[in-house]
Amino acid sequence: MSKKKNTENNLSVEGYKKKITAFLKTYNKCLMPFNELEKKCHTKKYGRNNFLKAFDELRNDGIVMMRKGMKAALTSRLGVHTGKITRLSRTFGFAEDDNGIEYFIPGKCMMGAMPDDRVIISDIPSRSGEPEGEIIDILSIGMTQLTGRIEYIDFGLYFVPDIANNTCMVIDKNGSAEFNDGDKVLAEISYRGRRHAEHKVKIILSFGSSETAFACAESILAMHGVIKEFPEEVAKEAHKISEGGVQEYSFNNREDLRGLNIFTIDSAESKDLDDAVSVERTENGYLLGVHIADVSYYVKGNSELDKEALRRGTSIYYADKVIPMLPKELSNGICSLNPDEDRLTLSAFMELDSDGKMLSYRFCKSVIKSRVKGVYSEINKILDGTANDCILSKYDRVAQEISVMDELADILISAKKRRHAPELETVESKLIINGNGICVDIAPRERGKSERIIEEFMLCANEAAAKLAKEKNVPFVYRIHETPPEEKTAALCELLAKLNIEYPHFKEFSPSHAAEILDNVRGTDKFGAVNMMVLRSMAKAKYSEEPLGHFGLVLDDYAHFTSPIRRYPDLAVHRIITDILAGYNETWLNKRYSGFVVKASENSSNAEIRAVSVERECEDCYKAEYMKSHIGESFTAKISGVTEYGFYAQLSNSVEGLVHVRTLPEGEYDYSEPVALTEKFSGVSYELGDTVQVVCASVNVSSGNIDFVLDEEE
C-alpha cells in the first residue's frame, strides 16, 4: 500500500497530462464530469496539485476544455477551434484561430472575452458567408489594463472602455486612484464576469479631461505600452557619453571630410539631424556623398543604451512631440549633425553616371563639420527663385552644391520612372498646437523639391548599403517590400472595373502595372480614391534578414541606413558595416550577427507597426479636438471610403469624418462594395472619389471620431 502511495504522489505533471488525454480520448461520451476524471487519475488523496497543474496547462494549450456543469473534454472531439481575441467593437468582436482564420463574434457570444485572451471558438451559422462563431471557453487572460473614460450614468460614475464603448463597467472604489466625471483614465480589470458589462475595474491613473487631445494621447501611449522616460542606467550612460564630448582621438582611422561642403537639410523644427549630403560633378557624372551620424560609435552592442534602443525600435512622432529611441543627450546632442561642430559619421560615396546609374560605391568612417542647417522651405524658395536676400546669404557657401543637387535629383527621379516605380501619393498633415497644447489648425504638409532631393539621395545610400552586404555575403537587416498577394490584386481589379477605370491585364502583378493604373487616373477626380486602393492592395514593407528586394521602389537591393538616431534597423546596419570596414572576415561576421539580424528584424518590424498605430490614433484625437470649434460649419470634401453604414468624407486638410447612412435623404440604399451607396428609386449615388458638401455635426475627441452630415443647403 505504501509503495502505491509513493508512486501516485510522485507522478509528474507530464504523467498526469498523458493520463488526462488518454481517459478523455477513450471516454464513451465527449464530456466527462471533472470529479470522475479526478477519480480515474487517482487524485483524490495523492498528487492533486500536479493533476490540477497538468489540466491547467492542457487547457491553456487548447488541448482540453471545461464546459458548463464542470465537465471536461478534448477540444478535438467537440469540433471547436482554439484562437485569440484580436479586437472588439461596440457590439461585436473578432477572433483568429490557430490556423489564421478570422471569426466574427456577435456581442452576445463574446462571454466577456477581451483582446489577447486565448479562447475556444465554436462555429455558429453565418449571416454573411464569412466564418462566425461564439466563445465557449476562455483559456488564458490577455488584456487586463485598458483605457476609457469616466461617465455619469443612472446616478453613478461608470468606466466606459475605448475598445467597447457602449459597455459600462462598475468601478471598484477600493484601491482606485482619484478621478472625475469625464476623465480619460487607465483601468485594470479586478473582476471578470461572463459579460463585458459584468467586469469590474480599478482606476490606476487619470490623464485629465477626455475632451482634450493631450489627455487622450497620453492614454494611447499607455495602452500601447510606450514609456517616455528612460531607465536610470540608460540615462546615466547617455549623460556620460554627452559629457565626454567629441574628442580628437576618436578621429583616428577616419577620413577627415571637414573640408568638404557638407550640410544637412531638414524641417525647421528638427533637432535630431542624422543625415548630411555633399555632391560634385565628375568626368563620368556625379559623386554623391551621404554622411550619417555614427551612432554605433557611441551605442555599443549589448550596452544598456543598445538594449533600450532595441526595445523601443523607433522614435515616435505625434502632434508637436517626439518620444525618442535614444536619450536627447545623443539624439539632439552629440550624435546630431549640428552646423559648425565636429561630428563623427559613417559616409557612403556613390559614383553615378549621367543617367543616374550607380557605377560604384564605397563606405568609410569619417568626421565632418556641417556648413549650415538647411531647411526644406528655405531651399525650396532658392530652387523656385523666390528666396530673399537673407535666405540667399545663409546658403551662400553651398549655393553651387544646391544647384548640382537639384540637377542630380531630376536625373534620379527620371531613372525611377524608367524603372516603372509606381508614384503613390500620401496626404500628410501638420498639426498646429498652441501654447496650451490645443490643436488650433491643421495644414497639409507640403512636399517641395528639396524634400524630393533628400529622398532620392537617401534611397541611393540605402541601396548601396544593401549591395555591400550582399557583396560581402554577411548577415544584414534588409528593408523589404514583397509582391502584393494575389487575392489583393484580384480585388483591386474588381474595384477598378466597378468604377469603370481601365487597368492592365496581367498574369503576375508588377510595379509597372501599379504605375499604369495610377497614370490612367492622375489628374482626375478619381485619383485620390484609386491611389488609396492601390496602396491598400500592397504588401506591408518590413524588415528581414533575407534580401527579398523592394517592390514599390523596384530595387533588388534595399536596406535602411540613413536614420540610426531614430530607427534601430539603421543602427544595426551601421554596426555591421563598421565591422566590415574593420576587416573582419565572412566567417566571423556570420558567427557574430546571424542570430542578431533575425531578432533585430522581427523586433523592428513590430516596433514600426506599434509606432504607426500610436501616431495615427493620437493624430485622430488632435484632429477631432480641432474640429470641435468647427461644429456646424460647411466644408467641401471627397468621398474616401464607402461602407454599408455610410461613407467617409475627407477634407483638403486630411480630416476625415463619417456620413452615416441614417443621415442621408430618406430612401433604401444599396451598397456596391466598396465603391458606392445608391438609393434604389431615385438612383442618387454616393461613389468613391465624388465631391460632396458636408457639415461637421458632432465630434468625440476621446475616440477620435468625427461625424459629418450632408449640407442640405448645397
C-alpha positions in Angstrom: 0.0 0.0 0.0 2.8 2.4 0.9 4.5 1.7 -2.4 1.4 2.6 -4.3 1.0 5.8 -2.3 4.6 6.8 -3.1 4.2 6.1 -6.9 1.0 8.2 -7.2 2.4 11.0 -5.0 5.4 11.3 -7.3 3.5 11.2 -10.6 4.8 14.2 -12.6 2.8 16.9 -14.4 3.7 15.3 -17.7 2.5 11.9 -16.4 -0.9 13.4 -15.4 -1.1 15.0 -18.9 -0.8 11.6 -20.5 -3.5 10.2 -18.2 -5.9 13.0 -18.7 -5.8 12.9 -22.5 -5.9 9.1 -22.6 -9.1 9.0 -20.4 -10.8 11.8 -22.2 -10.0 10.2 -25.6 -11.5 6.8 -24.7 -14.5 8.0 -22.7 -17.7 6.9 -24.3 -19.1 10.4 -24.3 -17.5 13.7 -25.4 -17.9 15.3 -21.9 -16.6 13.7 -18.7 -17.6 15.0 -15.3 -14.5 16.6 -13.8 -14.8 14.7 -10.5 -14.9 11.4 -12.4 -11.7 12.4 -14.3 -10.0 13.1 -10.9 -11.0 9.7 -9.6 -9.7 7.9 -12.7 -6.4 9.7 -12.3 -6.3 8.7 -8.5 -6.0 12.3 -7.4 -8.4 12.4 -4.5 -5.7 11.6 -2.0 -2.5 11.8 -3.9 -0.8 14.2 -6.3 -3.8 16.6 -6.7 -1.6 19.7 -7.2 0.2 18.1 -10.1 -3.1 16.9 -11.5 -4.6 20.4 -11.4 -1.4 21.9 -12.9 -1.4 19.3 -15.7 -5.1 20.1 -16.5 -4.5 23.8 -16.5 -1.5 23.5 -18.8 -3.5 21.3 -21.2 -6.4 23.8 -21.1 -4.1 26.8 -21.7 -2.7 24.9 -24.7 -6.2 24.4 -26.0 -6.0 20.6 -25.8 -8.7 20.2 -23.2 -11.6 22.4 -22.2 -14.2 22.8 -19.4 -17.9 23.1 -20.2 -20.8 24.1 -18.0 -21.6 21.7 -15.2 -17.9 21.1 -14.5 -17.4 18.7 -17.4 -14.1 18.2 -19.3 -13.5 17.3 -22.9 -10.8 17.1 -25.6 -11.3 20.0 -27.8 -10.6 17.8 -30.9 -13.7 15.7 -30.0 -16.0 18.8 -30.0 -15.1 20.2 -33.4 -14.1 23.6 -31.9 -11.1 25.8 -32.5 -8.5 27.4 -30.3 -7.5 31.0 -31.0 -7.1 34.5 -29.7 -9.4 37.6 -29.5 -7.9 40.2 -31.9 -10.2 43.2 -31.4 -13.5 44.4 -30.0 -16.0 46.9 -31.4 -19.1 48.4 -29.8 -21.4 45.4 -30.3 -19.2 42.6 -31.6 -15.6 41.2 -31.7 -13.2 39.2 -33.8 -11.1 36.2 -33.0 -8.4 34.4 -35.0 -7.9 30.7 -34.7 -4.6 29.0 -34.7 -4.8 28.4 -38.4 -5.1 32.2 -39.1 -8.9 32.1 -39.9 -10.8 35.2 -38.6 -14.2 34.7 -36.9 -16.8 37.4 -36.4 -18.2 37.0 -32.8 -21.6 38.7 -32.0 -21.5 40.6 -28.8 -23.9 38.2 -27.0 -21.5 35.4 -27.9 -18.3 37.0 -26.5 -18.5 35.5 -23.0 -16.8 38.7 -21.7 -13.6 37.9 -23.6 -11.1 40.7 -24.0 -8.3 41.3 -26.6 -5.4 38.8 -26.5 -7.5 36.3 -24.4 -6.8 32.8 -25.6 -10.2 31.2 -26.2 -12.1 28.3 -27.7 -14.4 29.2 -30.6 -17.4 27.2 -31.7 -18.9 27.6 -35.2 -22.4 29.2 -35.4 -24.5 29.7 -38.6 -23.1 32.7 -40.5 -25.3 35.5 -41.8 -22.6 36.9 -44.1 -20.9 33.8 -45.5 -17.8 34.7 -43.5 -16.8 32.5 -40.6 -18.8 33.3 -37.5 -18.5 31.8 -34.0 -19.2 32.0 -30.3 -16.7 31.9 -27.4 -17.3 28.8 -25.3 -14.3 29.0 -23.0 -11.5 31.4 -22.0 -8.3 29.5 -21.7 -6.0 32.3 -20.5 -6.3 36.0 -19.8 -4.8 38.5 -22.2 -5.6 42.2 -21.7 -6.0 43.3 -18.1 -5.4 47.0 -18.5 -7.5 49.2 -20.8 -8.2 52.9 -21.3 -11.5 54.6 -21.4 -13.5 57.5 -19.9 -15.5 58.1 -16.8 -19.2 58.8 -17.5 -22.1 59.7 -15.2 -24.8 57.2 -16.0 -28.0 56.5 -14.0 -26.9 58.5 -10.9 -23.4 57.0 -10.7 -19.9 57.1 -12.3 -19.0 54.2 -14.5 -16.0 53.3 -16.6 -16.6 53.1 -20.4 -13.7 51.4 -22.2 -12.4 52.6 -25.5 -12.4 49.2 -27.1 -16.1 48.5 -26.4 -17.6 51.9 -25.8 -21.2 51.0 -25.3 -20.3 49.0 -22.3 -20.4 50.4 -18.8 -18.2 48.7 -16.2 -18.6 49.1 -12.4 -15.7 50.9 -10.7 -14.2 49.2 -7.6 -13.5 52.3 -5.4 -11.1 50.4 -3.1 -7.6 50.9 -4.4 -8.6 53.2 -7.3 -6.8 56.5 -8.0 -8.7 59.7 -7.9 -10.9 60.5 -10.9 -13.6 62.9 -12.0 -16.6 62.7 -14.4 -15.3 63.0 -18.0 -11.8 62.0 -17.2 -9.7 59.8 -19.6 -8.3 57.0 -17.5 -6.2 53.8 -17.4 -8.0 51.0 -15.6 -7.3 47.4 -14.6 -9.9 44.6 -14.6 -10.2 43.5 -11.0 -13.1 41.1 -11.6 -14.2 39.2 -14.7 -17.8 38.4 -15.3 -19.5 36.3 -18.1 -20.3 39.5 -20.0 -18.3 42.7 -20.6 -20.8 44.7 -18.5 -20.2 42.4 -15.5 -16.5 43.2 -15.4 -15.3 45.4 -12.6 -12.3 47.7 -12.8 -9.9 49.7 -10.6 -8.8 53.1 -11.9 -5.0 53.2 -12.0 -4.4 56.6 -13.4 -6.3 59.7 -14.6 -4.8 61.5 -17.6 -7.2 64.5 -17.4 -10.3 65.5 -19.3 -11.3 63.2 -22.2 -12.2 66.4 -24.1 -8.5 67.2 -24.6 -6.4 65.5 -27.2 -3.4 65.7 -24.9 -5.0 63.5 -22.3 -6.3 61.1 -24.9 -2.8 60.9 -26.5 -1.3 60.1 -23.1 -3.8 57.2 -22.7 -3.0 55.9 -26.2 0.7 55.8 -25.2 -0.1 53.9 -22.0 -2.3 51.4 -23.8 0.4 50.6 -26.3 3.0 50.2 -23.6 5.0 53.3 -24.7 7.3 54.6 -21.9 8.5 58.1 -22.3 11.2 58.1 -19.6 14.5 56.3 -20.0 15.6 53.8 -17.2 18.2 55.3 -14.8 21.1 53.2 -16.1 20.3 54.2 -19.7 20.2 57.9 -18.8 23.5 57.6 -16.9 25.2 56.0 -20.0 23.9 58.8 -22.2 24.9 61.6 -19.8 28.5 60.1 -19.5 28.8 60.0 -23.3 27.5 63.5 -23.7 29.8 64.9 -21.0 32.8 63.3 -22.8 32.1 65.3 -25.9 33.7 64.7 -29.3 37.4 64.0 -28.7 40.1 64.3 -31.3 41.4 60.8 -30.6 38.1 59.5 -32.0 39.2 60.9 -35.4 41.8 58.2 -35.6 41.3 55.9 -38.6 38.6 58.2 -40.0 38.6 60.2 -43.2 38.7 63.9 -42.4 35.9 65.4 -44.6 35.7 68.7 -42.7 37.0 70.5 -45.8 34.0 69.4 -48.0 30.9 71.4 -48.4 28.6 69.1 -46.5 25.3 70.2 -45.0 22.0 69.0 -43.6 18.5 69.6 -45.0 15.6 69.0 -42.6 12.4 70.6 -41.4 12.8 73.8 -39.4 11.7 72.2 -36.2 14.0 69.1 -36.5 16.6 68.7 -33.7 17.8 65.1 -34.4 19.8 65.7 -37.6 21.2 62.4 -38.6 21.9 62.9 -42.3 24.0 65.3 -44.3 24.9 65.4 -48.0 27.6 66.5 -50.4 27.7 66.4 -54.2 30.1 67.3 -57.0 30.2 66.7 -60.8 32.8 64.3 -62.1 34.0 63.2 -65.6 31.6 60.3 -65.5 28.6 62.1 -63.9 28.4 62.8 -60.2 29.9 61.9 -56.9 27.1 61.8 -54.2 28.1 61.7 -50.6 25.6 60.8 -47.8 27.0 61.3 -44.4 25.2 59.7 -41.5 25.7 60.2 -37.7 27.9 57.4 -36.4 25.6 56.4 -33.6 27.1 52.9 -33.4 30.3 54.5 -32.2 28.5 55.7 -29.0 25.9 53.0 -28.7 27.9 49.8 -28.2 26.3 46.4 -28.8 24.6 44.9 -25.7 25.1 48.1 -23.7 22.1 49.4 -21.7 21.6 52.1 -24.3 21.5 49.4 -27.0 19.1 47.2 -25.1 16.7 50.1 -24.6 17.0 51.2 -28.3 16.2 47.6 -29.4 13.2 47.5 -27.1 11.9 50.9 -28.4 12.8 50.1 -32.0 12.0 53.6 -33.3 11.2 57.1 -32.3 7.5 58.0 -32.2 6.3 61.4 -33.5 2.9 62.8 -32.8 1.4 66.3 -32.8 4.3 68.5 -31.7 6.0 65.8 -29.6 8.6 63.1 -30.0 9.4 60.1 -27.9 13.0 59.4 -29.0 14.6 56.0 -29.4 17.7 57.4 -27.8 18.1 60.0 -24.9 18.2 63.6 -26.0 21.9 63.9 -25.0 22.5 61.7 -28.0 19.6 62.3 -30.4 19.6 66.1 -30.1 23.2 66.4 -28.9 26.4 64.6 -29.6 25.0 62.5 -32.5 23.1 65.3 -34.2 24.9 66.8 -37.1 24.6 70.4 -35.9 26.3 73.1 -38.0 29.9 74.2 -37.4 30.5 71.3 -35.0 32.8 68.3 -35.5 30.7 65.2 -35.8 31.6 61.5 -36.3 29.9 60.0 -39.3 29.6 56.9 -41.5 29.8 58.1 -45.0 28.6 56.5 -48.3 30.1 57.8 -51.5 28.3 56.8 -54.7 29.5 57.4 -58.3 26.5 57.9 -60.6 26.5 58.4 -64.3 24.5 61.0 -66.3 21.5 58.6 -66.4 21.5 58.0 -62.6 23.0 54.5 -62.8 25.2 53.6 -59.8 28.7 52.9 -61.2 30.4 52.3 -57.8 30.1 52.9 -54.1 32.3 52.9 -51.0 31.8 53.4 -47.3 34.1 54.9 -44.8 34.3 56.1 -41.2 34.6 59.9 -41.3 34.5 63.2 -39.4 32.5 66.2 -40.8 31.6 69.7 -40.0 28.2 70.7 -41.5 28.3 74.1 -43.2 24.7 75.1 -42.5 21.4 73.7 -41.1 19.4 73.6 -44.3 15.6 74.0 -44.0 13.3 72.5 -46.7 11.1 75.5 -47.1 14.1 77.9 -47.5 15.8 75.7 -50.1 12.5 75.3 -52.0 12.5 79.1 -52.3 16.0 79.1 -53.6 15.1 76.5 -56.2 11.9 78.3 -57.3 13.6 81.7 -57.4 11.6 83.3 -54.5 14.3 83.4 -51.9 15.0 86.8 -50.3 18.5 88.2 -49.6 18.5 86.8 -46.0 18.0 83.2 -47.2 20.5 83.6 -50.1 23.1 84.9 -47.7 22.5 82.0 -45.3 23.2 79.4 -48.1 25.9 81.4 -49.9 28.6 78.8 -49.0 26.6 75.9 -50.5 24.8 77.6 -53.4 26.7 75.7 -56.1 26.0 72.4 -54.4 22.3 73.1 -54.2 22.2 73.7 -57.9 24.0 70.4 -58.6 21.8 68.5 -56.2 18.7 69.8 -58.0 20.2 68.6 -61.3 21.1 65.1 -59.9 17.7 64.7 -58.2 16.0 65.2 -61.6 18.1 62.5 -63.1 17.3 60.1 -60.3 13.6 60.8 -60.4 13.7 60.1 -64.2 15.6 56.8 -63.6 12.9 55.8 -61.1 10.2 56.5 -63.7 12.1 54.4 -66.2 12.0 51.5 -63.7 8.2 52.0 -63.6 8.2 52.6 -59.9 4.5 53.5 -59.0 4.2 57.1 -57.9 1.9 56.7 -55.0 0.9 59.8 -53.0 0.1 60.1 -49.3 -1.6 63.0 -47.7 0.3 64.1 -44.6 -0.9 66.9 -42.3 0.8 69.2 -39.9 -1.0 69.8 -36.6 -0.6 73.4 -35.3 -0.6 73.2 -31.5 -0.9 76.4 -29.3 0.8 77.2 -26.0 -1.9 75.3 -24.1 -1.4 72.1 -26.0 -4.6 72.5 -28.0 -4.8 71.8 -31.8 -5.8 75.1 -33.4 -5.2 74.4 -37.0 -4.4 71.6 -39.5 -2.4 72.2 -42.7 -1.4 69.7 -45.4 2.3 69.0 -45.1 3.9 70.5 -48.2 6.4 68.4 -50.1 8.6 70.5 -52.3 11.6 69.8 -54.5 14.1 69.8 -51.6 12.2 67.0 -49.9 12.4 65.0 -53.1 16.1 65.7 -53.4 16.9 64.3 -49.9 14.5 61.4 -50.5 16.3 60.4 -53.7 19.8 60.7 -52.1 18.8 58.6 -49.1 17.4 55.9 -51.5 20.8 55.8 -53.2 22.7 55.3 -49.8 20.2 52.7 -48.7 20.6 50.8 -51.9 24.4 50.9 -51.6 24.3 49.6 -48.1 22.3 46.6 -49.2 24.6 46.0 -52.1 27.6 46.0 -49.8 26.1 43.3 -47.5 25.2 41.1 -50.5 28.6 41.5 -52.0 30.3 40.5 -48.7 27.7 37.7 -48.1 27.2 38.7 -44.4 24.1 38.8 -42.2 22.1 42.0 -42.6 18.9 43.8 -41.8 17.1 44.5 -45.1 14.1 46.6 -45.8 11.8 44.5 -48.0 8.5 45.1 -49.8 7.2 41.9 -51.3 4.9 41.4 -54.3 1.2 42.1 -53.4 -0.8 38.9 -52.5 -2.8 37.6 -55.5 -6.1 37.9 -53.7 -5.5 41.7 -53.1 -4.6 42.4 -56.7 -7.6 40.5 -57.9 -9.8 42.6 -55.5 -8.2 45.8 -56.8 -9.1 44.9 -60.4 -12.6 44.1 -59.4 -13.0 47.5 -57.8 -11.5 49.3 -60.8 -13.9 47.5 -63.0 -16.8 48.7 -60.8 -15.5 52.3 -61.2 -15.2 51.9 -65.0 -11.4 52.6 -64.8 -9.1 51.0 -67.3 -6.4 48.6 -65.9 -3.8 46.4 -67.4 -4.4 42.6 -67.6 -1.6 40.5 -66.2 -0.7 37.0 -65.0 1.6 38.4 -62.3 1.2 41.9 -60.9 4.3 44.0 -61.3 5.3 47.6 -60.3 4.7 48.7 -63.9 1.0 47.6 -63.7 0.6 49.7 -60.5 2.2 52.6 -62.2 -0.1 52.3 -65.2 -3.2 52.2 -63.1 -2.2 55.4 -61.3 -1.2 57.1 -64.5 -4.6 56.3 -66.1 -6.4 58.4 -63.5 -3.7 61.0 -62.5 -5.2 64.5 -62.6 -8.8 63.3 -62.4 -11.3 63.3 -59.5 -10.8 59.5 -59.2 -7.0 59.7 -58.5 -7.3 60.0 -54.7 -9.6 57.0 -54.4 -7.6 54.9 -56.8 -4.3 55.9 -55.1 -5.7 54.7 -51.8 -7.0 51.4 -53.4 -3.6 50.7 -54.9 -1.9 51.5 -51.5 -4.2 49.1 -49.7 -3.5 46.3 -52.3 0.2 46.4 -51.5 2.0 44.2 -49.0 3.3 46.0 -46.0 7.0 46.8 -46.0 9.0 45.3 -43.2 12.5 44.3 -42.1 14.0 40.9 -42.8 17.3 39.1 -42.7 16.5 37.9 -46.2 17.3 40.2 -49.2 13.9 40.0 -51.0 14.0 43.3 -52.7 11.6 46.3 -52.7 8.5 46.0 -54.9 7.4 49.7 -54.6 10.9 51.1 -55.4 11.7 48.4 -58.0 15.0 47.7 -56.3 16.7 44.3 -55.8 18.9 45.7 -53.0 17.5 47.9 -50.3 18.1 48.5 -46.5 17.6 51.3 -44.1 20.9 53.0 -43.4 20.2 56.8 -43.1 18.4 57.3 -39.7 20.3 55.5 -36.9 19.2 58.2 -34.4 15.6 57.3 -34.7 15.4 53.7 -36.2 17.1 50.6 -34.7 17.5 48.8 -38.1 19.7 51.6 -39.3 21.8 51.4 -36.1 22.1 47.6 -36.6 23.2 48.1 -40.2 25.8 50.7 -39.1 27.3 48.2 -36.6 27.7 45.5 -39.3 29.2 47.9 -41.9 31.6 49.2 -39.2 32.9 45.6 -38.7 33.1 45.0 -42.4 35.3 48.2 -42.7 37.4 47.0 -39.8 38.3 43.9 -41.9 36.5 41.1 -40.1 36.0 38.1 -42.4 32.8 36.5 -43.5 33.0 33.6 -41.0 33.4 35.9 -38.0 30.6 38.2 -39.2 28.3 35.3 -39.7 29.0 33.9 -36.3 28.5 37.3 -34.6 25.4 38.6 -36.5 23.4 35.6 -37.8 21.1 35.5 -34.7 21.2 39.2 -34.1 19.8 40.2 -37.5 16.8 37.9 -37.1 15.9 39.4 -33.7 16.6 43.0 -34.9 14.4 42.5 -38.0 11.4 41.0 -36.2 11.6 43.5 -33.3 12.0 46.5 -35.6 9.0 45.4 -37.8 6.8 45.1 -34.7 8.0 48.4 -33.3 7.2 50.1 -36.5 3.7 48.8 -36.5 3.2 50.0 -32.9 4.6 53.4 -33.7 2.4 53.9 -36.8 -0.7 52.9 -34.7 0.2 55.3 -31.9 0.9 58.2 -34.3 -2.4 57.6 -36.2 -4.5 57.2 -33.1 -3.0 60.3 -31.5 -3.4 62.3 -34.7 -7.1 61.3 -34.9 -7.7 62.7 -31.4 -6.0 66.0 -32.2 -8.0 66.4 -35.5 -11.2 65.8 -33.5 -10.1 68.4 -31.0 -9.6 70.9 -33.8 -13.0 70.1 -35.4 -14.8 70.8 -32.0 -14.5 74.5 -32.8 -16.0 74.0 -36.3 -19.2 72.1 -35.5 -22.0 73.4 -37.7 -19.6 74.7 -40.4 -19.8 73.5 -44.0 -16.8 72.0 -45.9 -16.1 70.7 -49.4 -14.9 67.0 -49.1 -14.2 64.0 -51.2 -15.6 60.5 -50.5 -12.7 58.5 -49.3 -14.4 55.3 -48.3 -17.8 53.6 -48.7 -19.4 51.1 -46.3 -22.8 49.6 -45.8 -23.4 52.0 -42.9 -22.4 55.2 -44.8 -19.4 56.8 -46.4 -16.3 58.6 -45.2 -15.5 62.1 -46.4 -12.1 63.7 -46.3 -11.4 67.4 -46.2 -8.5 69.0 -48.0 -6.6 69.3 -44.7 -6.8 65.4 -44.3 -9.6 65.5 -41.7 -11.9 62.5 -42.3 -15.4 62.0 -40.9 -18.3 59.6 -41.3 -21.6 60.4 -43.1 -23.9 57.8 -41.6 -26.5 56.2 -43.9 -29.3 57.2 -41.5 -28.5 60.9 -42.1 -28.8 60.6 -45.9 -32.0 61.6 -47.7 -34.8 59.1 -46.9 -34.7 56.0 -49.1 -33.5 52.5 -49.5 -29.8 52.3 -50.2 -27.9 49.5 -52.0 -24.2 49.0 -51.1 -21.9 48.2 -54.0 -18.9 47.0 -52.1 -16.9 49.1 -51.5 -17.3 51.8 -54.1 -20.9 53.2 -53.9 -24.1 53.7 -52.0 -27.1 54.1 -54.3 -30.7 54.9 -53.5 -32.9 52.3 -55.2 -35.6 54.5 -56.5 -34.0 57.9 -57.3 -30.8 56.4 -58.5 -28.8 59.0 -56.5 -25.4 57.5 -55.8 -22.5 58.4 -53.5 -19.4 57.0 -55.1 -15.7 56.7 -54.1 -13.9 59.9 -55.2 -17.1 62.1 -55.5 -17.0 65.6 -54.2 -19.7 66.4 -51.5 -20.5 69.3 -49.3 -20.7 68.3 -45.6 -21.4 69.9 -42.3 -19.5 68.9 -39.1 -22.3 67.5 -36.9 -20.5 66.1 -33.9 -17.1 65.2 -32.5 -15.7 62.7 -30.0 -12.2 63.7 -29.0 -11.8 60.6 -26.8 -12.3 58.2 -29.7 -11.0 60.5 -32.4 -14.3 60.1 -34.3 -15.9 62.9 -36.4 -19.4 62.8 -37.8 -20.5 64.7 -40.9 -23.9 65.2 -42.5 -24.6 66.4 -46.0 -25.1 70.1 -46.3 -28.8 70.4 -47.2 -28.4 74.0 -48.5 -25.9 72.8 -51.1 
